[in-house]
Amino acid sequence: MARIIVPEAEAIIDKEFPVLDHGFVRLVDYLGGDSRIVAAARVSHGMGTKTPKEDNGLIRYLMRNMHTSPFEQVILTFHAKLPIFVARQWVRHRTARINEFSGRYSVMTDEFYMPKPEDIRRQSTTNKQGRADETVSSELQGKVLDILKRGQAAAYESYEELLHEDIARELARINLTLSAYTQWYWQIDLHNLFHFIKLRMDKHAQYEIRQYAGVLAKMAKAVAPVAYEAFEEYSLYATTLPRSVKDRLVKLIGPMASTSPEAADILKSIEDEK
C-alpha cells in the first residue's frame, strides 16, 4: 500500500504552533490517516474498501465500541518545546516514544516559563491539585511575578557561574527550576493520543498542559478528521453513566418511548451502551 497522504496534515507539517510564552508544538511526521484505520479494520474480515459513507460509519462503530487496535495503526511524531514541569506531567503517558534534550550534553538556554498575571490564582479549596477560579489582586500578581523572575534569574546566574568554573554540565544544571524549557520528539499512536487529549484537555488538568493538548488535538484532527469527529462524539465530550443512573433514566424515559420518537432514540442509545 502506498504511503497515505492527508492534505490537511501536509499543510501543517513542520510548522511551529506557539504555546505559552516560549513553547511550541510541531507535527514532524505522520503515518496513516482515516483510510489506514479502515484498511486495518477490514483486513480482519477480508473485506475491501467500501463507500466513504460506509468507511466513516465503520470508524464511528470502532470508536463507539472501543475497538482500539485499528486506531493504533496511525502514528504521529511531534517536536515540542515545553516547561519541565509540564513535561513531567506529560511523560506520565507511558505509551509513547520520547527523545528529550539533554542538559548533560548541551547548555540549557536562558528561557523560563512565566505565567500571565491573570493566570496567577490561589490554591483551590475544592481541588487539592489545582488553582481557584478567582483572580488575585494586581498587587499580588506583581509580587508573584517578581518572586518568580528573581528566582529564575538567580538560578541561571548560578548555572552560568558553575559552567564558567568548568563544572560538569550534568551537575551545573541541578539547581535550575521546573520553569526552565526543555524540548523533545514525542511519537505516539492515534488511540493513545486520543487518551492523552481526553485527560489533558479536561478542565481539571493544569492550565499549561491544556494549552499543549489543545494544539495536539488540532493536529490529530488534521491527520484523521473522521476518527477525531468520532472521538469527540463517543469519548471527549461523552458521559459515562453509572448503572444506577442508567436504570433510573430507562424508567423515566421508557413510558415516553411509545409516543415520542426522540425519547425512543434516547432509550435505544442508553440500552445499547455497553
C-alpha positions, -999 to +999 in steps of 0.1 A: +000+000+000+013+034-009+020+060+018-012+077+028-012+115+021-036+137+040-037+172+026-048+188+058-018+172+076+006+181+048-004+217+052+008+219+088+039+196+086+070+213+102+050+244+111+056+257+147+024+263+166+032+286+196+022+275+231+026+296+263+054+322+262+084+303+246+069+269+237+056+253+206+044+221+190+054+209+156+040+179+136+072+163+123+056+133+105+026+110+104+019+075+093-016+068+080-049+085+085-086+076+084-081+053+054-054+033+073-079+028+102-104+015+078-080-008+060-066-022+093-102-029+105-114-045+073-084-068+069-097-087+099-127-098+078-110-099+043-133-071+031-122-044+007-128-006+009-164+004+008-180+038+001-168+068+020-201+068+040-196+031+049-160+038+058-170+067+081-196+046+097-170+019+103-147+043+121-176+055+143-185+019+151-150+012+161-148+042+184-182+036+199-175+000+207-139+007+218-122-014+192-089+004+196-063-016+176-071-001+142-065+034+156-031+023+168-021+018+132-019+056+128+013+071+142+022+108+148+056+123+157+057+157+173+085+181+183+076+201+214+092+228+234+077+230+269+085+239+305+100+210+326+070+209+350+047+204+320+070+177+307+068+158+340+030+156+337+032+148+300+056+119+305+032+100+327+016+089+295+039+059+290+025+047+257+048+069+236+084+071+225+104+101+236+138+116+229+145+146+251+170+174+250+199+165+273+213+190+298+243+167+302+255+172+267+242+207+259+240+240+277+205+249+289+190+281+274+181+311+295+143+305+289+118+301+316+081+300+317+064+330+332+026+328+337+003+356+326-008+378+355-044+367+351-034+331+355-020+336+390-045+322+414-046+310+450-049+273+459-084+259+452-103+249+483-121+222+464-094+208+441-062+198+460-041+199+429-053+230+412-060+267+412-090+286+424-113+303+398-109+337+413-081+360+403-059+378+428-052+415+431-029+432+407-006+439+436-003+402+444+001+393+408+031+417+405+046+403+437+044+367+425+058+376+391+087+394+407+095+365+430+094+341+400+117+363+379+142+368+407+144+331+414+148+322+377+175+348+372+194+337+403+192+300+393+205+307+358+232+330+371+245+302+394+243+278+365+265+300+343+289+305+372+293+267+376+298+263+338+325+291+339+343+270+366+342+241+341+319+221+364+303+192+345+270+203+328+252+173+344+260+189+378+257+226+369+221+221+358+207+206+390+196+239+406+177+251+376+140+255+382+110+235+369+100+265+348+131+260+325+122+249+290+131+216+275+124+200+241+117+166+228+105+144+200+073+125+210+059+097+189+025+081+197-003+062+180-037+078+175-055+057+201-032+067+229-030+103+216-068+104+220-064+092+255-038+119+262-061+146+248-091+134+268-072+136+301-052+167+294-079+189+279-101+181+309-110+212+329-093+196+360-059+194+342-034+221+348-039+252+325-004+250+310-007+214+298-042+220+285-027+245+261-005+219+246-033+193+245-054+217+225-028+221+198-022+183+197-060+179+192-060+202+162-031+182+147-048+149+153-079+162+136-058+173+106-044+138+103-076+118+108-106+141+107-133+113+107-116+095+136-113+128+155-150+136+150-159+101+163-136+106+193-154+139+201-188+122+198-181+090+218-152+099+241-141+135+245-175+151+251-193+119+261-206+110+295-204+075+311-234+068+333-233+048+365-256+018+363-279+032+389-284+064+369-288+045+337-316+024+353-334+055+366-332+071+331-346+040+315-376+040+340-381+077+334-379+077+296-394+043+289-431+053+292-424+082+267-409+060+240-442+048+225-453+084+218-420+102+212-396+092+185-369+113+202-375+095+235-373+062+217-340+071+202-326+082+235-338+050+252-322+029+225-289+047+229-289+041+266-298+004+263-272-001+235-244+014+255-220-012+269 
